[in-house]
Amino acid sequence: MLTLDELTSAIEDGSIDTVIVAFTDMQGRLMGKRLHGEFFVEEHVAEHGVEGCNYLLALDMEMDPIPGYGIASWEQGYGDFGLAPDLATLRRIPWLEATALVLCDVVWHDGTPVAPSPRQVLKRQVERTAELGFTPMFGSELEFYLLKESYVEAHAKHYRELTPSVPYILDYHILATTYDEPLIRQIRNGMQGAGMRVETSKGEAWPGQQEINFRYADAVTMADNHTVYKNGAKEIAHLNGCSITFMAKPDHTWIGNSCHIHSSLWRGGESAFAGESDVFKRYLAGQIACLKELAIFVAPTINSYKRFAAGSWAPTTLAWGHDNRTCGFRIVGHGQGLRAETRIPGGDVNPYLSFAALLAAGLYGIENELELPPPLEGNAYESDAERFPHSLREAIDALEHGTMARPALGDDVVDHYLNYARTEQRLFDEVVTCYERERLFERG
């Protein structure tokens, strides 16, 4: 990581000439500007920030402005909001020449947070956790596919018949992952150089599928790192003439990309979960009780729900178990390392929103002293445990009729992301798919 003084010195000696000032949008993408280093220093951007159009939190994936958002609209003129740099996130980006990056909080002109901004949604839940005397610690495990085609080539092929980097399942294979090692090593070392503590990389459960893991951290830092990593891995793949996708289900014949999220609460430098404490039990009970209502925050797209299939390593239930990978919640570790692994999110998840949802659910369980049901033994896919929503439409309905999300997250946040999810569903409903043409063009 960089201090402001170190950045200033690097700009003066020419080793850094570009500073990316960015925030994370609803879809989990980095949005912002590239500033010349001298401008960043001379205009005191670290103190005053920059501005961006407020439509950036009211767009769909195609960057089209969408009606129905309270914070931005044509009627309001799509004005600006401020991007306030968080200097704790300032870092070099080793894979981009002479470049640094700082992440921002999104604020109105009077300095108040833009509440539906993903980083602000998470920070509010962290504040609520602190009010109860806890610090939330998180780790996210992102899976991705490495494809031989570049992004330009993949686009030209309409993202069909793409070529995995290795043509067979490479889960834990050392030989097979050696074939991809030149690129994976660049990603590991690049992220280490960008201030993250890299732990491991390994092959995953389908041809071309990989995973790189990082040291856990406090919730906001982990979400920041997740976002920088996801963006950076794509940039590094592009620089190497290939492509990476974190899409939850890139093909219906492939295993999906997961994002297993590990979480625990700490107090006084020690885990409050140790020994499967009452705090642990109530936190987990809250997640089990509430995650159906909060589904759109952990499974945000139509495609997210294609991943949930029996026997696919992706869960279908809200069951929990000890070291049981068929469950939605897998308990791992022991002593100070005891934690809940939530296996429901996919690689398409926005880390700020998913962490916020998991925290809100856990706090609900603690505040209401919910009782943890017995752990599931055996195969959760074949159990009678409650199912996680099977579609975005069902997830929308659960949030619309739920009772815990609005007090926990706020009406403005819930209304904002309901509009997002309804838009995702509407846009999909309006599209004629390849599936329909292939079944009906001749024979229908």
C-alpha positions in Angstrom: 0.0 0.0 0.0 1.0 3.6 -0.5 0.9 6.6 1.8 0.0 10.0 0.3 3.6 11.2 0.8 5.0 8.1 -1.0 2.6 8.7 -3.9 3.7 12.3 -4.1 7.3 11.3 -4.2 6.6 8.7 -6.8 4.8 11.3 -9.0 7.7 13.7 -8.5 10.3 11.2 -9.7 8.1 9.9 -12.5 7.6 6.3 -11.4 3.9 7.0 -11.1 2.1 9.3 -13.6 -1.5 8.1 -13.5 -3.9 7.8 -10.5 -7.1 5.9 -11.0 -9.9 7.3 -8.7 -12.8 4.8 -8.6 -15.7 3.4 -6.8 -17.8 0.2 -7.2 -21.1 0.4 -8.9 -24.2 -1.8 -8.3 -22.9 -4.5 -10.7 -19.6 -4.7 -8.9 -17.6 -2.9 -11.6 -15.0 -0.2 -10.9 -16.1 3.2 -12.2 -14.2 6.4 -12.1 -11.5 8.5 -13.8 -7.8 8.4 -14.6 -6.0 11.5 -13.3 -2.6 12.7 -14.3 -0.4 12.4 -11.2 0.6 16.0 -11.1 -3.0 17.1 -11.3 -3.9 14.7 -8.4 -1.2 16.3 -6.2 -1.6 20.0 -7.3 -5.4 20.0 -7.0 -5.4 18.2 -3.6 -7.7 15.5 -5.0 -6.9 13.4 -1.9 -8.7 16.0 0.2 -11.3 17.4 -2.2 -12.1 14.3 -4.3 -13.6 14.3 -7.8 -17.1 14.3 -9.2 -19.0 11.8 -11.3 -22.5 11.6 -12.8 -25.0 10.2 -10.3 -26.5 8.1 -13.1 -23.6 5.7 -12.4 -25.7 4.2 -9.6 -28.8 4.1 -11.7 -27.7 2.1 -14.8 -28.1 -1.5 -16.1 -25.2 -3.6 -17.3 -25.3 -2.0 -20.7 -24.9 1.5 -19.2 -28.5 2.5 -20.0 -30.2 4.9 -17.6 -33.1 3.2 -15.8 -36.1 4.9 -14.4 -37.4 4.3 -10.9 -34.4 5.2 -8.8 -34.8 7.8 -6.1 -31.2 9.2 -6.2 -31.0 9.9 -10.0 -33.3 10.4 -12.9 -34.0 12.5 -16.0 -36.4 14.6 -13.9 -33.6 15.4 -11.5 -31.3 16.2 -14.3 -28.7 13.5 -13.6 -26.4 15.7 -11.7 -23.1 14.9 -10.0 -22.1 13.3 -6.7 -18.7 13.3 -5.1 -16.0 10.6 -5.0 -14.1 11.0 -1.8 -10.8 9.0 -1.8 -10.2 6.6 1.0 -6.4 6.9 1.4 -6.3 3.6 3.3 -7.0 1.9 -0.1 -4.2 3.8 -2.0 -2.0 1.3 -3.8 0.2 0.7 -6.9 -1.2 -1.3 -9.7 1.8 -3.3 -10.8 0.3 -4.7 -14.0 -0.4 -1.2 -15.4 2.6 1.0 -16.1 3.3 3.9 -13.7 -0.3 3.6 -12.2 -1.8 3.9 -8.7 -5.4 3.4 -7.6 -7.5 4.8 -4.8 -11.0 3.6 -4.0 -13.6 6.2 -3.0 -16.7 6.6 -0.9 -19.7 8.1 -2.8 -21.0 11.3 -1.2 -23.5 14.1 -1.9 -22.2 17.6 -2.2 -22.7 18.2 1.6 -20.5 15.2 2.4 -23.3 12.9 3.5 -23.0 9.3 2.1 -25.0 8.2 -0.9 -26.8 5.4 1.1 -27.4 3.0 -1.8 -23.8 3.0 -2.9 -22.5 -0.5 -2.3 -19.5 0.5 -0.2 -21.8 2.7 2.0 -24.3 -0.1 2.4 -21.6 -2.3 3.8 -20.1 0.4 6.0 -23.5 1.0 7.6 -23.7 -2.7 8.6 -20.1 -2.6 9.9 -21.2 0.4 12.0 -24.2 -1.5 13.3 -21.9 -4.4 14.2 -19.5 -2.1 16.0 -22.5 -0.8 18.1 -22.9 -4.4 19.4 -19.1 -4.5 20.2 -17.9 -6.7 17.3 -15.6 -6.4 14.4 -16.7 -8.4 11.3 -13.9 -10.4 9.6 -14.5 -11.7 6.0 -12.8 -13.8 3.3 -14.1 -14.4 -0.2 -13.1 -17.2 -2.5 -13.7 -16.3 -6.1 -13.7 -19.0 -8.8 -13.2 -18.1 -12.5 -12.8 -19.7 -15.9 -9.7 -19.0 -17.9 -10.4 -19.1 -21.7 -7.9 -19.1 -24.6 -9.9 -16.5 -26.6 -9.3 -12.8 -25.9 -12.3 -10.7 -24.9 -12.5 -9.4 -28.5 -12.5 -12.9 -29.9 -15.0 -14.1 -27.3 -17.4 -11.2 -28.2 -17.0 -12.0 -31.9 -18.1 -15.6 -31.2 -21.1 -14.4 -29.2 -19.4 -16.1 -26.2 -20.2 -19.5 -27.6 -17.9 -22.5 -28.1 -15.1 -20.9 -26.1 -11.9 -22.9 -25.3 -11.0 -23.6 -21.7 -7.3 -23.2 -20.9 -7.1 -26.9 -19.9 -9.5 -29.4 -21.6 -10.2 -31.6 -18.5 -11.1 -31.1 -14.9 -8.1 -29.8 -13.1 -9.3 -29.7 -9.5 -6.1 -29.7 -7.3 -4.0 -30.9 -10.3 -0.4 -29.6 -10.2 0.5 -30.7 -13.7 -2.6 -29.2 -15.3 -2.3 -25.9 -13.3 1.3 -25.7 -14.5 0.0 -25.1 -18.0 -1.8 -22.0 -16.7 0.9 -21.0 -14.3 2.5 -18.2 -16.4 -0.7 -16.2 -16.2 -1.8 -17.3 -12.7 1.6 -16.3 -11.3 1.2 -12.9 -12.9 -2.1 -12.5 -11.1 -0.8 -13.8 -7.7 2.3 -11.5 -7.8 0.3 -8.6 -9.2 -2.2 -8.7 -6.3 0.6 -9.1 -3.8 2.2 -6.0 -5.3 -1.1 -4.2 -5.0 -1.1 -4.7 -1.2 -3.0 -8.0 -0.8 -1.8 -11.0 1.1 -2.0 -13.9 -1.4 -2.4 -17.3 0.1 -3.0 -20.0 -2.6 -4.1 -20.8 -6.1 -5.5 -24.1 -7.3 -7.4 -25.7 -10.1 -11.1 -26.1 -9.7 -13.9 -28.5 -10.6 -14.2 -28.1 -14.3 -11.9 -27.6 -17.4 -10.2 -24.2 -17.2 -11.6 -23.3 -13.8 -9.3 -21.7 -11.3 -9.3 -20.1 -7.8 -6.9 -17.7 -6.1 -7.4 -17.0 -2.4 -6.3 -14.1 -0.2 -5.9 -13.6 3.5 -9.1 -12.6 5.4 -9.5 -9.1 6.6 -12.1 -6.7 8.1 -15.2 -6.6 6.0 -14.6 -3.4 4.1 -11.0 -4.1 3.4 -11.9 -7.6 2.1 -14.6 -6.2 -0.2 -12.1 -3.6 -1.5 -9.5 -6.3 -2.2 -12.1 -8.5 -3.9 -13.1 -5.7 -6.2 -9.5 -4.8 -7.1 -8.6 -8.4 -7.7 -11.6 -9.2 -9.9 -11.0 -6.1 -12.1 -7.2 -6.7 -12.1 -7.5 -10.4 -13.1 -9.5 -9.4 -16.2 -7.0 -6.7 -17.0 -4.1 -9.1 -16.7 -5.9 -11.7 -18.9 -6.5 -9.0 -21.5 -2.8 -8.1 -21.5 -2.0 -11.7 -22.2 -4.5 -12.1 -25.1 -6.9 -14.4 -23.2 -10.0 -13.9 -21.1 -11.4 -14.7 -17.6 -15.0 -14.9 -16.6 -16.5 -14.8 -13.1 -20.0 -15.3 -14.5 -22.0 -17.5 -12.1 -23.0 -20.0 -14.8 -21.1 -19.4 -18.1 -22.6 -22.4 -19.8 -25.4 -24.7 -18.7 -23.1 -27.8 -19.3 -20.4 -26.4 -17.0 -20.0 -26.2 -13.2 -20.8 -22.7 -12.0 -18.3 -20.1 -10.5 -18.8 -19.8 -6.8 -17.8 -17.1 -4.4 -17.7 -18.8 -1.0 -17.8 -16.2 1.8 -16.2 -16.9 5.1 -17.3 -14.7 8.0 -16.8 -14.3 11.8 -17.2 -11.7 14.5 -14.3 -10.6 16.7 -14.2 -8.8 20.0 -11.1 -7.6 21.8 -8.7 -9.2 19.4 -10.3 -12.6 19.8 -13.0 -14.5 17.9 -16.5 -14.3 19.4 -17.3 -17.6 17.6 -14.7 -19.8 19.4 -16.3 -22.9 20.9 -19.5 -22.5 18.9 -20.6 -19.7 21.3 -24.1 -18.3 21.6 -22.9 -15.4 19.4 -21.9 -17.9 16.7 -25.2 -19.9 16.9 -27.4 -16.8 16.8 -25.3 -15.2 13.9 -25.6 -18.4 11.8 -29.3 -18.8 12.8 -29.9 -15.2 11.5 -28.3 -16.0 8.2 -30.3 -19.2 7.7 -33.6 -17.3 8.7 -33.0 -14.2 6.6 -31.0 -15.1 3.5 -34.0 -16.0 1.4 -35.4 -12.5 2.0 -31.9 -11.0 1.1 -31.3 -13.3 -1.9 -31.0 -10.5 -4.5 -27.9 -9.2 -2.5 -26.1 -12.5 -2.8 -27.5 -13.7 -6.1 -28.1 -10.5 -8.1 -28.7 -11.6 -11.7 -30.9 -14.0 -13.7 -27.9 -16.1 -14.4 -27.1 -16.4 -10.6 -29.9 -18.9 -10.2 -28.8 -21.2 -13.1 -25.9 -22.2 -10.8 -28.1 -23.8 -8.1 -28.4 -27.4 -9.2 -28.2 -30.7 -7.2 -24.9 -32.4 -7.3 -23.1 -29.3 -8.8 -21.1 -28.2 -5.7 -23.5 -25.2 -5.6 -26.0 -25.4 -2.8 -29.8 -25.5 -3.2 -30.8 -25.3 0.5 -30.5 -23.1 3.6 -29.2 -26.0 5.6 -26.0 -25.9 7.7 -23.5 -28.6 8.5 -20.0 -29.2 9.8 -17.6 -29.5 6.9 -20.5 -30.5 4.6 -20.2 -29.1 1.1 -23.8 -30.0 0.1 -25.1 -27.4 2.6 -25.7 -23.7 2.0 -23.7 -23.0 5.2 -20.6 -25.0 5.9 -18.9 -24.6 9.3 -15.1 -24.9 9.1 -12.1 -24.2 11.3 -11.8 -24.5 15.0 -10.8 -22.4 18.0 -10.1 -18.8 16.9 -10.4 -19.9 13.3 -14.0 -21.2 13.6 -16.2 -19.5 10.9 -19.2 -19.9 8.7 -18.7 -20.4 5.0 -21.7 -19.3 3.1 -21.6 -21.3 -0.2 -24.6 -19.6 -1.8 -23.0 -16.6 -3.7 -21.6 -17.0 -7.1 -18.7 -15.3 -8.9 -21.0 -12.5 -10.1 -21.7 -11.2 -6.6 -21.0 -7.6 -5.5 -18.8 -8.2 -2.4 -20.0 -5.0 -0.6 -23.7 -6.0 -1.0 -23.2 -9.6 -0.2 -21.1 -8.9 2.9 -23.7 -6.3 4.0 -26.5 -8.8 3.6 -24.7 -11.5 5.5 -23.9 -9.1 8.3 -27.5 -7.8 8.5 -28.8 -11.3 8.7 -26.3 -12.3 11.3 -27.1 -9.3 13.4 -30.8 -10.0 13.2 -30.1 -13.4 14.6 -28.0 -12.0 17.5 -30.4 -9.1 18.3 -33.4 -11.5 18.3 -31.6 -14.4 20.0 -32.7 -16.8 17.3 -32.2 -20.5 18.0 -29.9 -22.4 15.6 -31.6 -25.6 14.2 -29.7 -28.9 14.3 -27.0 -29.4 11.7 -27.8 -31.4 8.7 -26.2 -34.8 8.4 -25.8 -36.4 5.0 -26.8 -35.0 1.5 -28.5 -31.6 1.7 -29.5 -31.9 -1.9 -31.8 -34.8 -1.1 -33.1 -33.4 2.3 -36.3 -31.6 3.1 -34.4 -28.5 4.2 -35.8 -25.1 3.1 -34.7 -24.2 -0.4 -33.0 -21.0 -1.4 -34.9 -19.1 -4.1 -34.7 -20.9 -7.5 -35.1 -17.7 -9.6 -34.6 -13.9 -9.4 -38.4 -13.6 -9.6 -38.8 -15.6 -6.4 -36.0 -13.6 -4.8 -37.7 -10.3 -5.7 -41.0 -11.6 -4.2 -39.2 -12.6 -1.0 -37.7 -9.1 -0.5 -41.0 -7.4 -1.4 -42.9 -9.3 1.3 -40.1 -9.6 3.9 -40.0 -7.8 7.2 -36.3 -7.7 8.3 -34.5 -6.0 5.4 -36.1 -2.6 5.6 -35.3 -2.0 9.3 -31.8 -3.4 8.8 -30.7 -1.8 5.5 -33.1 1.1 5.2 -36.0 1.8 2.9 -33.8 3.8 0.5 -31.4 0.9 0.0 -34.1 -1.8 -0.3 -36.1 0.3 -2.8 -33.0 1.0 -4.8 -32.0 -2.7 -5.2 -35.6 -3.8 -5.7 -35.7 -1.5 -8.7 -32.4 -3.0 -9.8 -33.7 -6.6 -9.5 -37.0 -5.8 -11.2 -35.2 -4.2 -14.1 -32.9 -7.3 -14.5 -36.0 -9.5 -14.6 -37.9 -7.2 -17.0 -34.9 -6.9 -19.4 -34.5 -10.7 -19.5 -38.2 -11.2 -20.1 -38.1 -9.0 -23.1 -35.3 -10.9 -24.9 -35.7 -13.7 -27.4 -33.0 -16.3 -26.5 -30.9 -18.7 -28.6 -32.7 -21.5 -26.7 -36.1 -20.3 -28.1 -34.8 -20.0 -31.6 -33.1 -23.4 -31.6 -36.3 -25.1 -30.4 -38.9 -23.2 -32.3 -37.5 -21.6 -35.5 -38.2 -24.7 -37.6 -40.3 -26.9 -35.4 -42.5 -24.5 -33.5 
